[in-house]
Amino acid sequence: MVRQLHAIGYDGEIWPVIPARDRGGDSGLSLVADLPAAPDAAFLGVNRHIAIELIAALASRGAGGAVVYASDSLNPATAARSSRRG
């Protein structure tokens, strides 16, 4: 997502929030609470089970809005299998 924003010429601030366990060497903040200010907009690519928790955390910070892409599972392969079942 960050690379795509830069590719289209976005030059505003971007504050990635990536849980430490998922970082894999990427820089970013660990929690929504660590953001330096309330974001104007947020994009969430998360498991559906934590989407509501993250939206609540963003709302408590005063975020302007969010776009959510929520999967069915923590594991994308499992999510793909689940969607084919039904």
Kinemage of the C-alpha trace (Angstrom):
@kinemage 1
@onewidth
@group {chain A} dominant
@subgroup {mainchain}
@vectorlist {calphas} color= white
{ca met a 1} P 0.000 0.000 0.000
{ca val a 2} L 2.743 2.445 0.926
{ca arg a 3} L 4.604 1.764 -2.324
{ca gln a 4} L 1.408 2.341 -4.305
{ca leu a 5} L 0.750 5.672 -2.599
{ca his a 6} L 4.251 6.826 -3.490
{ca ala a 7} L 3.851 5.487 -7.046
{ca ile a 8} L 0.794 7.690 -7.633
{ca gly a 9} L 2.601 10.725 -6.294
{ca tyr a 10} L 1.098 11.000 -2.802
{ca asp a 11} L 3.477 13.170 -0.810
{ca gly a 12} L 1.659 13.381 2.525
{ca glu a 13} L 2.642 11.617 5.709
{ca ile a 14} L 2.113 7.852 5.889
{ca trp a 15} L 2.191 6.084 9.248
{ca pro a 16} L 2.201 2.295 8.786
{ca val a 17} L 0.952 0.356 11.800
{ca ile a 18} L 2.299 -3.175 11.669
{ca pro a 19} L 2.174 -5.472 14.702
{ca ala a 20} L 5.723 -6.391 15.721
{ca arg a 21} L 5.065 -10.093 15.037
{ca asp a 22} L 4.171 -9.288 11.391
{ca arg a 23} L 6.881 -6.751 10.606
{ca gly a 24} L 9.430 -8.984 8.950
{ca gly a 25} L 11.957 -6.159 8.991
{ca asp a 26} L 9.523 -3.437 7.869
{ca ser a 27} L 9.503 -0.219 9.827
{ca gly a 28} L 6.287 1.041 11.295
{ca leu a 29} L 4.380 1.572 14.490
{ca ser a 30} L 3.072 -1.347 16.547
{ca leu a 31} L -0.278 0.105 17.687
{ca val a 32} L -2.874 2.624 16.539
{ca ala a 33} L -2.268 4.301 19.912
{ca asp a 34} L 1.332 4.983 18.782
{ca leu a 35} L 0.226 7.235 15.888
{ca pro a 36} L 1.597 10.768 16.276
{ca ala a 37} L -1.859 12.256 15.572
{ca ala a 38} L -5.321 11.284 14.369
{ca pro a 39} L -5.133 10.263 10.692
{ca asp a 40} L -7.412 11.940 8.153
{ca ala a 41} L -7.973 8.526 6.577
{ca ala a 42} L -6.871 4.959 7.240
{ca phe a 43} L -6.638 1.826 5.104
{ca leu a 44} L -6.897 -1.460 6.963
{ca gly a 45} L -5.895 -4.768 5.419
{ca val a 46} L -6.644 -7.087 8.325
{ca asn a 47} L -8.322 -10.206 9.602
{ca arg a 48} L -12.051 -9.607 10.004
{ca his a 49} L -11.888 -10.556 13.666
{ca ile a 50} L -9.694 -7.570 14.551
{ca ala a 51} L -11.174 -5.048 12.114
{ca ile a 52} L -13.786 -3.800 14.595
{ca glu a 53} L -11.164 -3.449 17.339
{ca leu a 54} L -8.942 -1.384 15.031
{ca ile a 55} L -11.843 0.791 13.859
{ca ala a 56} L -12.680 1.496 17.512
{ca ala a 57} L -9.041 2.415 18.211
{ca leu a 58} L -8.983 4.744 15.187
{ca ala a 59} L -12.287 6.328 16.248
{ca ser a 60} L -10.952 6.935 19.752
{ca arg a 61} L -7.981 8.754 18.183
{ca gly a 62} L -10.354 10.900 16.105
{ca ala a 63} L -9.591 9.410 12.684
{ca gly a 64} L -11.527 10.941 9.814
{ca gly a 65} L -12.493 7.616 8.235
{ca ala a 66} L -11.294 4.206 7.135
{ca val a 67} L -11.400 1.817 4.219
{ca val a 68} L -11.338 -1.790 5.382
{ca tyr a 69} L -10.266 -4.849 3.432
{ca ala a 70} L -10.904 -7.653 5.915
{ca ser a 71} L -10.096 -11.281 5.222
{ca asp a 72} L -11.785 -14.278 6.788
{ca ser a 73} L -8.679 -15.640 8.432
{ca leu a 74} L -5.255 -14.806 9.788
{ca asn a 75} L -3.851 -17.062 7.070
{ca pro a 76} L -4.633 -15.987 3.479
{ca ala a 77} L -4.445 -19.603 2.274
{ca thr a 78} L -7.119 -20.594 4.794
{ca ala a 79} L -9.269 -17.659 3.713
{ca ala a 80} L -9.046 -18.763 0.080
{ca arg a 81} L -10.116 -22.293 1.006
{ca ser a 82} L -13.025 -20.949 3.094
{ca ser a 83} L -14.313 -18.793 0.247
{ca arg a 84} L -14.291 -21.748 -2.168
{ca arg a 85} L -16.448 -23.806 0.196
{ca gly a 86} L -19.302 -21.571 0.197
